[in-house]
Amino acid sequence: MALSRITNSGVTGISIDSSGRVDMNASYVFDQWYLNANHTTNGDTDLTSWSQVAWVGTGKVSGMSHSSGIFTFPQTGLYKITFQQATRSDASDNMSGQVHVTTDNSTYNSVLSVSGGDSDSVNGTATGSVFINVTDVSNVKVKLRATSMDNASYVIGNSTTTTTNVMFERVAPAQ
């Protein structure tokens, strides 16, 4: 059998190819955003200057939306969020980056911390992943923060190259 399709009112809901690979069409979300300028604000602050990555050959994909540092999910599901923070720390700074989540569209809590500074005036990169169960797209949202940053350190951003970035992947239905 070459290809099976399950349809509802003329819309393909699921496809299974001859190798048994399943394609659930609109259930996929793979979206990547990058910090488009250096973040230099001292202290614990939200990272807000995000741009969506344009995928080679396809342009931008539909998926997450962003406003003032807050990311909103396009549909419910279990999402893997991978955050990579590139930093330039001064000699006395041990800065980190955090993923914060709200489930009530108000109170944010840290669910992941990555440490990119090393108190040695060098560039550093730290990456971490966390799973978020999105049961309500109106209330479950994500923001990214730079923490413990002094005035001589910064989070590296670039308008043409992906350095500090976040990837959102919907891996399953909401749990």
Salt bridges, closest charged atoms under 4 A:
ASP17 OD2 - ARG21 NE 2.89
ASP46 OD2 - LYS143 NZ 3.36
ASP46 OD1 - ARG145 NH1 2.50
